[in-house]
Amino acid sequence: MTGIDRMAAVAATEFRLAFRNRWVLLSTLAFTLFALALAFLGSGPSGALKVDALTLTAASLSTLTVYLVPLMALLVSYDSIAGEIERGTLALVLATPLKRGELVLAKFCGHLAVLALAIAIGYGIAGAVIAGVHGADDAGLLAWGRLLVTAILLGAVFIALGMALSGLPRQTGTAAALAIGAWLILVVLYDLALLGAVIVDQGGVFTKTVFPALVLANPGDAFRLYNLALIEANAPIAGLDGLAHTLPFPVSSALAVLVLWLFASLAVAWALTRRIRP
């Protein structure tokens, strides 16, 4: 059996286990319902703004995605390593010819397949409803497809991050706490801290130079800025998202940040797995 065969077998097992996870099913249902709600509520003013309904809803969904997709990804991956240690199965897995790097990559692929399916279901149903009711043009379909692909990339980043965090403790409870803490810091508290600093700075050096770089450095914000920067300028965008059209960096830099987070998190997960002695 080759390394690819071994990885495929582990990835298939992880996919089946994650797919039966009730949290994954509930998250998929919640994501689909929220996407449908935004599809009906967010596309209402499209005619008045002369923006395609898919484009307008994509702008709204980009913010929803920043909150839900990372949470779904962390719920899938937080026990990927710690769970094996706690159950005592990691020693059995490592007794096989499967290498540790192959184990990390196989688990990542299995979890990503489940998350990608959940995202595709949510976006697919919402997009089909919008296109059926309001129609769709090429710009709207492009914005929707771009949002789908980058949402999966964002999910991949947080799956890799969840696996890295899972390699730190030896109990799933601690791993779950670390995962929720990471979500709160990166998704919720990070932006609040930046906005507070901007208010204190009152248009000073921090706001003009440091703030854009710090926003771009966050994977969730990078995802949102990338999608909003490529959406038509007359779509309604306000608050922190308004930075998307005034970003002092190339739009592609936001995508590069996501890729860097992905590879860095996978590298940390692999390094921590190598140090584990089950």
Buried (B, 14 or more C-beta within 10 A) or exposed (E): EEBEEBBBBBBBEBBEBBBEBEEBEEBBEBBBEBBBEBBEEBBEEBEEBEBBBBBBBBBBBBBBBBBBBBBBBBBBBBBBBBBBBBEEEBEEEBEEEBBBBBBBBBBBBBBBBBBBBBBBBBBBBBBEBBBEEBEBEEBBBBBBBBBBEBBBBBBBBBBBBBBBBBBEBBEBEBBBBBBBEBBEEBBEEBBEEBEEBBEEBEEEEBBEEBBBEBBBEBBBBBBBBBBBBBBBEEBEBEEBBEBBBEBEBEBEBBBBBBEBBBEBBBEBBBEBBEEBEE
